[in-house]
Amino acid sequence: MTSLFHPAAAQKRPAPPKSDVSSGVGLAGLLGLFVWILFCRTFPQLAEWVGLEGEYGVLSGPNAALTAMLFTAGPMAIWSILVDRVHLHPSTGLDWSLKRSVNDVAAFSAVKIVGLWVTWAIIAGLYCICRWYWDDNYLFAMNVMGVAILPLVVSSVPYVIWIDRYMVEPKDATWHFGAMVLGRGEWDMEAVKKHWRAWIIKGFFSAFMISIIPPGFAVIVESDPAAILSNPVEIGMLLVTLLFLIDVQIGTVGYLFTLRPLDAHIRSGNPFLAGWLAALLCYPPFAWGFFGNGVLSYEVNTAHWDFWLQGNEVALWAWAALLVFLTGIYAWATVAFGIRFSNLTYRGVLTNGPYRFTRHPAYVSKNLFWWCSVMPFLVTSGSPVDMIRNCFFLAVVNAIYYWRARTEEAHLLAEDPKYREYYDWMEEYGLITAPLAKVKRRLMGRIAGPGKSPEPAVVEPAE
């Protein structure tokens, strides 16, 4: 029998559909981030070299962490425009040959600007009402947004007018919301829902991502790898922190830089209520009631991996390497998105990087990481009940991520025929997905009975 690894079989294997995001975008952002981290770590030496008076420490504060986003976003934007030339993609909705005059678009733009400003005012009001935004790390995010709002309001006017001069259809979802606010009769409720789905996603996740940037950045800039190089636990956790920092930095850029000329705009937010429920369960404030010490706590009387492996140097190094590998897959999945990363959105179809092996590499690696790092099947109390509970609740968490994955697939399948091609390709050729799909088909076939095919799951759109 011919194996898939046989050269003849490999030649017959079709390539997946072309990815809408090139690998170079994320790598450019990664390089920019590393340059900034290196600058921050060596700042005392650089200050001395250029003759600055006084004593200087490393740049590890929140503002340095925030500045890292510019060093991440800048190279990604430059690569996207100069190399990938994404501004010419039809998916931007822009036609640079139109060149309408300012007078031609003034009426459209004014309505859209009203829609934007009212949207921002409502989101700001929600930030003020929701108490969790005014505590702990969220305070930093609120301060950043408070400073940023005035430049955003001012710059939105020339930006909207400029974009409207080249938009094929200026009456986008934001225009429809602005028309509703102004009481015009031509607005469409479906377009208004589309507008708000995108902005709720952007507002909710942007605040969360900005809030978690500073702690990890400080750890990486202030660390001394040479001092812990011989300690598998400490060096392993430092590398894990670095990989999470990469994920957070590039992910935050994805939420903030949703710009049409970069083909990074949110084309649609997930319309399925189940998708929102599954996603929001995984983030604060909703996650606080379920994870940690909440309903789904799976860390009761656990001591994590290093406790159980202490004294076995080889096992510690091997397990640290495994955790770094799993986190590396997780970070790679975010880097592959480049400037287009965000939850609950459709911003093009990604088929390269780790997405050549499974449709959900981030979810697979993250859930495996939890099993390997927490080891819920080992408890300090010695209680079989604790072991069973921990494993059961972590399995429930895994099921929530499976639920998220299914709702995301339903969204993308409804939006883009290319995702259907990718979905089918993964079912046949994905290194991880194809074997699982084969097992699932056999299982479902047995449940459905001979000669019957199982009915596909249906997810209802949110109203």
C-alpha positions in Angstrom: 0.0 0.0 0.0 1.3 3.4 -0.9 2.1 5.7 2.0 1.4 9.4 2.1 5.1 9.7 2.9 6.1 7.9 -0.3 7.4 10.4 -3.0 4.8 9.3 -5.5 2.0 9.9 -3.1 3.5 13.2 -2.0 3.4 14.4 -5.7 -0.3 13.7 -5.9 -1.1 15.5 -2.7 -2.7 18.8 -3.6 -1.6 22.0 -1.9 -4.0 23.8 0.4 -5.7 27.0 -0.9 -3.4 30.0 -0.9 -3.3 31.8 2.4 -4.7 35.4 2.5 -1.8 36.3 4.8 1.8 35.7 3.9 4.3 34.3 6.4 6.5 37.4 6.0 4.0 39.7 7.7 4.2 38.0 11.1 8.0 37.4 10.8 8.5 41.1 10.1 6.5 42.0 13.3 8.5 39.4 15.3 11.8 41.0 14.1 10.6 44.5 15.1 9.5 43.2 18.5 12.9 41.6 19.1 14.8 44.7 18.1 12.8 46.8 20.6 13.3 44.2 23.4 17.0 44.2 22.7 17.0 48.0 22.8 15.2 48.1 26.2 17.5 45.5 27.7 20.7 47.2 26.6 19.5 50.8 27.3 21.9 51.4 30.2 24.9 50.5 28.1 23.5 52.5 25.2 23.0 55.5 27.4 26.5 55.3 28.7 27.9 54.8 25.2 26.2 58.0 23.9 27.3 60.0 27.0 24.0 60.5 28.8 24.4 61.8 32.3 22.9 59.9 35.2 22.1 56.3 36.0 19.7 54.4 33.8 18.0 51.1 34.1 16.4 48.8 31.6 13.2 50.0 29.9 10.7 47.6 31.4 7.8 49.9 32.3 4.3 49.8 30.9 5.0 52.6 28.4 8.0 50.7 27.0 5.7 47.6 26.7 3.1 49.8 24.8 5.8 51.2 22.5 6.7 47.7 21.6 3.4 47.5 19.7 4.7 50.2 17.3 7.8 48.3 16.6 5.7 45.2 16.0 3.0 46.9 13.9 5.3 49.1 11.8 7.3 46.3 10.1 4.1 44.3 9.5 2.4 47.3 7.9 5.5 48.0 5.7 5.8 44.4 4.6 2.1 44.2 3.9 2.2 47.3 1.6 5.6 47.1 0.0 6.0 43.3 -0.4 2.5 41.8 -0.3 0.9 44.9 -1.8 -2.3 44.2 0.1 -3.7 47.7 -0.5 -4.4 46.5 -4.1 -6.4 43.5 -3.1 -10.1 43.6 -4.1 -11.0 42.4 -0.6 -10.0 45.9 0.8 -13.1 47.3 -0.9 -10.9 50.1 -2.3 -10.3 51.2 -5.8 -7.4 53.6 -6.0 -8.4 54.7 -9.5 -11.6 56.3 -8.3 -10.1 59.5 -6.8 -13.4 61.1 -5.8 -13.1 64.7 -4.7 -13.7 65.7 -1.0 -17.0 67.3 -2.0 -18.1 64.1 -3.6 -17.8 62.1 -0.4 -18.4 64.8 2.2 -22.0 63.7 2.8 -21.1 60.0 3.2 -18.1 60.8 5.4 -20.1 63.0 7.7 -22.6 60.3 8.4 -19.8 57.7 8.9 -17.9 60.0 11.3 -21.1 60.5 13.4 -21.5 56.7 13.5 -17.8 56.3 14.6 -18.0 59.0 17.3 -21.2 57.7 18.8 -19.8 54.2 18.8 -16.7 55.3 20.7 -18.9 57.3 23.1 -21.0 54.2 23.9 -18.0 52.0 24.3 -16.4 54.6 26.6 -19.7 54.6 28.6 -19.6 50.8 28.9 -16.0 51.0 30.2 -17.1 53.5 32.8 -20.0 51.4 34.0 -18.2 48.1 34.2 -16.3 48.0 37.5 -13.7 45.5 36.4 -12.1 48.0 34.0 -11.1 50.1 37.0 -9.0 47.6 38.9 -5.6 45.9 38.6 -4.1 45.7 35.1 -7.2 47.1 33.4 -6.4 50.5 34.9 -3.4 50.7 32.5 -5.7 49.9 29.6 -8.2 52.6 30.6 -5.4 55.2 31.0 -4.1 54.4 27.5 -7.5 54.6 26.0 -8.2 57.9 27.8 -5.1 59.4 26.3 -5.7 58.0 22.9 -9.3 59.1 22.4 -8.6 62.7 21.5 -6.0 61.9 18.7 -8.4 59.2 17.5 -11.3 61.6 17.2 -9.2 64.2 15.4 -7.5 61.8 13.0 -10.8 60.0 12.2 -12.0 62.9 10.1 -9.2 63.0 7.5 -8.9 59.3 7.6 -12.6 58.6 6.8 -12.7 61.3 4.1 -9.5 59.8 2.5 -10.8 56.2 2.6 -14.3 57.3 1.3 -12.6 58.8 -1.8 -11.5 55.3 -2.9 -14.2 53.0 -1.4 -16.1 51.1 -4.0 -19.2 51.2 -1.7 -18.9 54.0 0.9 -22.2 53.0 2.5 -20.6 50.4 4.8 -21.8 49.2 8.1 -20.5 52.2 10.0 -22.4 54.5 7.6 -25.6 52.6 8.3 -25.2 53.0 12.0 -24.5 56.8 11.5 -27.6 57.0 9.4 -29.7 55.4 12.1 -28.3 57.8 14.7 -29.2 60.8 12.4 -32.6 59.4 11.7 -32.2 58.8 8.0 -34.6 56.3 6.5 -32.2 54.4 4.3 -30.2 52.5 7.0 -30.3 48.7 7.2 -30.6 46.9 10.6 -28.5 44.0 9.4 -25.7 46.4 8.5 -26.0 48.0 12.0 -25.7 44.6 13.7 -22.6 43.9 11.6 -21.1 47.2 12.7 -21.8 46.5 16.4 -20.6 42.9 16.3 -17.2 44.2 15.0 -16.9 47.1 17.5 -18.0 45.0 20.5 -15.2 42.5 19.6 -12.7 45.3 19.2 -13.7 47.2 22.3 -13.8 44.1 24.6 -10.6 42.4 23.5 -8.5 45.5 22.9 -8.9 46.5 26.6 -8.1 43.0 27.7 -5.0 42.7 25.5 -3.6 46.1 26.4 -4.1 45.3 30.1 -1.9 42.1 30.0 1.0 43.6 28.0 3.1 45.2 30.8 3.7 42.2 33.2 5.2 39.8 30.6 7.2 42.5 29.0 8.8 43.5 32.3 9.7 39.9 33.0 11.5 39.5 29.7 13.4 42.8 29.8 14.5 42.4 33.4 15.4 38.8 33.2 19.0 37.4 33.3 19.0 34.2 31.2 22.7 33.5 32.1 21.8 33.2 35.8 19.2 30.6 35.2 20.6 28.7 32.2 21.3 25.6 34.2 17.8 25.5 35.8 15.4 23.7 33.5 12.3 25.0 35.3 13.3 28.7 35.4 14.7 28.8 31.8 11.7 26.8 30.5 9.2 29.2 32.2 11.2 32.3 30.9 10.9 31.0 27.4 7.2 30.3 27.9 6.8 33.9 29.1 8.6 35.2 26.0 6.4 33.2 23.7 3.3 34.4 25.5 4.6 37.9 25.2 5.0 37.4 21.4 1.4 36.2 21.3 0.1 39.1 23.2 2.0 41.8 21.4 1.1 40.6 17.9 -2.5 39.8 19.0 -2.9 43.3 20.4 -1.7 44.8 17.1 -4.3 42.7 15.4 -7.1 44.1 17.4 -6.0 47.8 17.1 -4.9 48.1 13.5 -8.1 47.0 11.6 -7.3 49.2 8.6 -8.7 48.8 5.1 -5.5 49.8 3.3 -3.8 47.0 5.1 -6.7 44.6 4.1 -6.9 44.0 7.9 -10.4 45.4 8.4 -13.0 43.2 10.1 -15.1 41.9 7.3 -17.6 40.4 9.7 -18.0 39.5 13.3 -19.2 36.0 14.3 -23.1 36.1 13.9 -23.6 33.0 16.1 -24.7 33.4 19.7 -23.0 30.1 20.6 -19.7 31.5 19.2 -19.9 34.5 21.5 -20.8 32.4 24.6 -18.0 30.0 24.0 -15.4 32.7 23.4 -16.5 35.1 26.3 -16.4 32.2 28.8 -12.7 32.1 28.3 -12.0 35.8 29.2 -12.5 38.0 32.2 -14.8 39.0 33.7 -16.8 36.0 32.6 -13.9 33.5 33.1 -13.5 34.6 36.7 -16.6 32.7 37.7 -15.6 29.6 35.9 -11.8 29.2 36.0 -9.1 29.7 38.7 -11.2 29.2 41.9 -14.5 29.1 40.0 -17.0 26.5 39.0 -14.6 24.8 36.5 -11.5 24.8 38.7 -9.2 22.0 37.7 -6.2 22.9 40.0 -7.5 21.8 43.4 -4.6 20.4 45.4 -2.3 20.3 42.3 1.4 21.2 42.5 2.2 21.5 38.8 4.8 19.7 36.8 8.1 20.7 38.4 6.9 19.5 41.8 6.2 16.0 40.5 9.4 15.8 38.5 11.8 17.3 41.0 15.0 15.4 41.5 14.9 14.0 38.0 17.1 16.3 35.9 16.4 14.6 32.6 12.7 14.5 33.1 12.7 18.2 34.1 14.6 19.3 31.0 12.4 17.1 28.8 9.1 18.4 30.3 10.3 22.0 30.1 11.1 21.5 26.4 7.7 20.0 25.9 6.0 23.0 27.5 8.1 25.4 25.4 7.3 23.5 22.3 3.5 23.6 22.9 3.7 27.4 23.7 5.8 27.8 20.6 3.0 26.3 18.5 0.5 28.6 20.3 2.6 31.7 19.6 3.4 30.6 16.0 -0.4 30.4 15.4 -0.7 34.1 16.3 2.4 35.2 14.4 1.0 33.5 11.3 -2.0 35.8 11.4 0.3 38.8 11.2 -1.7 42.0 11.5 -5.1 40.3 11.2 -5.3 38.4 14.5 -8.5 38.7 16.5 -11.2 36.5 18.0 -14.7 36.1 16.6 -13.9 37.8 13.3 -13.5 37.0 9.6 -10.5 38.8 8.1 -9.5 36.4 5.4 -8.5 32.7 5.4 -5.3 31.5 6.9 -3.8 28.2 5.5 -0.1 28.4 6.1 2.2 28.0 9.2 0.7 25.7 11.8 -2.6 25.9 10.0 -1.3 23.4 7.5 -1.5 20.7 10.2 -4.8 21.5 11.9 -7.5 24.1 11.7 -7.0 25.1 15.3 -3.4 24.9 16.3 -3.7 27.5 19.0 -6.5 25.6 20.8 -4.9 22.2 20.4 -1.5 23.4 21.8 -3.1 25.5 24.6 -5.3 22.7 25.9 -2.4 20.2 25.8 -0.2 22.8 27.6 -2.8 22.8 30.5 -2.8 19.1 30.8 1.0 18.9 30.8 1.7 21.9 33.1 -1.0 21.4 35.7 -1.1 17.6 35.7 -4.6 17.4 37.1 -4.3 13.7 37.5 -1.7 14.1 40.3 -2.8 15.7 43.5 -1.0 16.5 46.8 -4.0 15.4 48.8 -3.8 11.8 47.4 -7.6 11.9 47.0 -9.0 10.0 44.0 -12.0 12.3 44.1 -9.8 15.4 43.6 -8.0 13.7 40.7 -11.3 12.8 39.0 -12.8 16.2 39.6 -9.7 18.0 38.2 -9.6 15.8 35.1 -13.3 16.1 34.6 -13.3 19.9 34.8 -10.3 20.3 32.5 -12.0 18.1 30.0 -15.0 20.4 30.3 -12.7 23.4 29.5 -11.3 21.4 26.5 -15.0 20.9 25.4 -15.6 24.6 25.6 -12.6 25.2 23.2 -14.0 22.5 20.9 -17.3 24.4 21.0 -15.5 27.6 20.1 -13.7 25.9 17.2 -17.0 24.6 15.8 -18.7 28.0 15.9 -15.7 29.7 14.3 -15.8 27.1 11.5 -19.5 27.7 11.0 -18.9 31.5 10.7 -16.0 31.1 8.2 -17.8 28.5 6.1 -20.7 30.9 5.7 -18.5 33.8 4.7 -15.9 32.5 2.3 -15.9 29.6 -0.3 -12.1 29.4 0.2 -12.6 28.3 3.8 -14.7 25.5 2.5 -11.9 24.4 0.2 -9.4 24.7 3.1 -11.8 22.8 5.5 -12.2 19.9 3.0 -8.4 19.9 2.3 -7.7 19.6 6.0 -10.2 16.7 6.3 -8.3 14.8 3.7 -4.6 15.8 4.2 -4.2 17.6 7.5 -1.5 15.9 9.5 -3.6 16.1 12.7 -7.1 16.8 11.4 -7.3 14.1 8.7 -6.8 11.1 11.1 -9.3 12.6 13.6 -11.8 13.3 10.8 -11.5 9.7 9.6 -12.2 8.4 13.2 -15.1 10.8 13.6 -16.7 9.7 10.3 -16.5 6.1 11.3 -18.0 6.8 14.7 -20.8 9.0 13.4 -21.5 6.5 10.6 -22.0 3.8 13.2 -24.3 6.0 15.3 -26.3 7.0 12.2 -26.6 3.3 11.2 -25.8 1.5 7.9 -26.4 3.5 4.8 -27.1 6.7 6.6 -24.9 9.7 6.9 -24.9 11.8 10.0 -26.6 15.2 9.8 -24.3 18.2 10.2 -24.6 20.3 13.3 -26.6 23.5 12.8 -25.7 26.7 14.7 -28.3 29.4 14.9 -27.3 33.0 14.2 -27.5 35.5 17.1 -30.2 38.1 16.8 
